[in-house]
């Protein structure tokens, strides 16, 4: 099957963020993808900081920050908190190919008239890309040989990193 997730192409580790996704994408026919219902939780606009009681205790009480499990760091909310979006049912995407020109497909999670749904090749605001753009060659009759990268969120940190690396991962420290 051509559907996969790799780092920099769909595979994301949540780290210390609330990021999560239970939406699953499967190839359900030669030229068909099905986006299985589930939920997506955004990261929100947060910064990870060293816990300083004089600064953070009141923020925690006010709901502007939360203590992380290690008790050493807090997640400060800079306005927008994490939001969970629920895709209530499965959505089928029928993929077609042109006889002459390649076609590009991508699938995004969007809100349309207050409902969470998906859009193929969306141009407007999106919540998150679920199927990253892929090219269907002219005359294609089966997607199985086409690499299709999809969103997959794993909890925690990538192998070889951990909470001690939070400053690099949150952008507080840069390489250079």
C-alpha positions as CSV (number, residue, x, y, z in Angstrom):
1,X,0.0,0.0,0.0
2,X,1.3,3.5,-0.9
3,X,0.0,5.3,2.2
4,X,2.6,6.1,4.9
5,X,3.9,8.7,7.2
6,X,7.5,9.7,7.8
7,X,9.2,12.6,9.5
8,X,8.8,15.8,7.4
9,X,6.1,14.0,5.5
10,X,3.2,13.6,7.9
11,X,4.7,12.0,10.9
12,X,4.7,14.4,13.9
13,X,5.5,13.8,17.5
14,X,3.4,15.7,20.0
15,X,6.2,16.3,22.4
16,X,4.8,18.4,25.3
17,X,1.9,19.8,23.3
18,X,-1.7,18.6,23.3
19,X,-1.4,17.7,19.6
20,X,-3.2,14.5,18.8
21,X,-5.0,12.9,15.8
22,X,-7.2,9.8,15.6
23,X,-8.3,10.4,12.0
24,X,-7.0,7.6,9.8
25,X,-6.7,7.5,6.0
26,X,-6.9,4.3,4.0
27,X,-6.9,3.3,0.4
28,X,-10.3,1.6,0.0
29,X,-10.3,1.1,-3.8
30,X,-7.9,1.3,-6.7
31,X,-8.6,5.1,-7.1
32,X,-10.2,5.8,-3.7
33,X,-9.1,7.1,-0.3
34,X,-11.3,7.0,2.8
35,X,-10.7,9.5,5.6
36,X,-12.0,7.7,8.7
37,X,-13.8,9.9,11.3
38,X,-12.0,10.8,14.4
39,X,-10.6,13.9,16.2
40,X,-7.7,16.3,15.7
41,X,-6.4,18.4,18.6
42,X,-4.4,21.5,17.7
43,X,-1.4,22.6,19.6
44,X,-2.8,26.1,20.2
45,X,-0.4,29.0,20.7
46,X,1.7,27.9,23.6
47,X,5.3,28.3,24.9
48,X,7.0,25.9,27.2
49,X,8.8,27.7,30.0
50,X,10.8,26.8,33.1
51,X,8.4,26.8,36.1
52,X,8.8,30.0,38.2
53,X,6.2,30.0,41.0
54,X,6.1,33.8,41.2
55,X,5.2,34.1,37.6
56,X,3.3,30.9,36.8
57,X,1.1,30.1,39.9
58,X,-1.3,32.9,39.1
59,X,-1.3,32.1,35.4
60,X,-2.2,28.5,36.3
61,X,-5.1,29.7,38.5
62,X,-6.3,31.9,35.6
63,X,-6.1,29.1,33.1
64,X,-3.4,30.9,31.1
65,X,-0.8,28.2,31.9
66,X,-0.7,24.6,32.9
67,X,1.9,22.5,34.7
68,X,3.6,19.8,32.7
69,X,3.9,16.3,34.2
70,X,7.5,16.7,35.2
71,X,6.6,19.7,37.6
72,X,9.6,21.6,36.2
73,X,8.0,23.3,33.2
74,X,4.7,25.0,32.3
75,X,2.9,25.5,29.1
76,X,1.9,29.1,28.8
77,X,-1.0,29.9,26.5
78,X,-0.4,32.9,24.4
79,X,-4.0,33.6,23.4
80,X,-5.3,30.6,21.5
81,X,-5.6,27.3,23.5
82,X,-5.6,23.9,21.9
83,X,-8.9,23.0,20.2
84,X,-10.3,19.6,19.4
85,X,-12.1,19.2,16.1
86,X,-14.2,16.1,15.5
87,X,-14.8,14.6,12.0
88,X,-18.0,12.7,12.8
89,X,-18.0,10.2,9.9
90,X,-16.0,8.7,7.2
91,X,-15.4,10.7,4.0
92,X,-14.6,9.1,0.7
93,X,-12.3,10.8,-1.8
94,X,-12.6,9.4,-5.4
95,X,-9.4,10.2,-7.3
96,X,-9.4,10.5,-11.0
97,X,-6.6,10.9,-13.5
98,X,-6.5,12.9,-16.7
99,X,-5.5,11.1,-19.9
100,X,-2.9,13.8,-20.7
101,X,-2.0,15.9,-17.7
102,X,-0.9,14.9,-14.2
103,X,-3.3,15.8,-11.4
104,X,-2.4,16.8,-7.9
105,X,-4.5,15.8,-4.8
106,X,-4.3,16.8,-1.2
107,X,-6.9,16.6,1.6
108,X,-7.4,19.1,4.4
109,X,-9.5,19.2,7.5
110,X,-11.7,22.3,7.4
111,X,-14.7,23.9,9.0
112,X,-17.5,24.7,6.5
113,X,-20.6,26.4,7.9
114,X,-19.8,25.3,11.4
115,X,-19.2,21.7,10.5
116,X,-15.8,19.9,10.5
117,X,-15.3,18.2,7.2
118,X,-12.6,17.6,4.6
119,X,-11.9,19.3,1.3
120,X,-9.8,18.1,-1.6
121,X,-7.2,20.7,-2.8
122,X,-8.7,23.4,-0.5
123,X,-7.8,27.0,-1.2
124,X,-9.3,28.6,1.9
125,X,-8.5,28.4,5.6
126,X,-7.8,24.9,6.9
127,X,-7.4,23.3,10.3
128,X,-4.7,20.8,9.2
129,X,-3.5,18.9,6.1
130,X,-4.5,15.2,6.4
131,X,-3.2,13.9,3.1
132,X,-0.2,15.8,1.7
133,X,-0.3,16.8,-2.0
134,X,0.5,13.9,-4.3
135,X,0.6,13.6,-8.1
136,X,-1.5,11.2,-10.0
137,X,0.1,10.5,-13.4
138,X,-1.9,10.6,-16.6
139,X,-3.9,7.4,-17.2
140,X,-3.3,6.1,-13.7
141,X,-5.7,3.3,-12.7
142,X,-4.4,2.4,-9.2
143,X,-2.9,4.5,-6.4
144,X,-1.0,1.6,-4.9
145,X,2.3,2.6,-6.6
146,X,2.0,6.3,-5.8
147,X,3.6,7.5,-2.5
148,X,0.9,9.1,-0.5
149,X,1.9,10.7,2.8
150,X,-0.7,11.2,5.5
151,X,-0.8,12.9,8.9
152,X,0.1,10.7,11.9
153,X,0.7,12.1,15.3
154,X,2.6,10.1,17.9
155,X,2.7,11.0,21.5
156,X,5.9,12.1,23.2
157,X,9.2,12.9,21.5
158,X,11.1,11.4,18.5
159,X,13.7,8.7,19.4
160,X,16.8,10.2,20.9
161,X,15.1,13.4,22.2
162,X,12.9,14.1,25.2
163,X,11.6,16.8,27.5
164,X,15.1,18.0,28.1
165,X,15.2,19.2,24.5
166,X,12.1,21.3,24.8
167,X,13.9,24.7,24.3
168,X,15.1,23.6,20.9
169,X,11.8,22.1,19.9
170,X,9.8,25.1,21.0
171,X,11.9,27.6,19.1
172,X,13.3,29.3,22.2
173,X,16.8,28.3,21.2
174,X,18.1,28.1,17.6
175,X,21.0,26.5,16.0
176,X,23.0,29.4,14.9
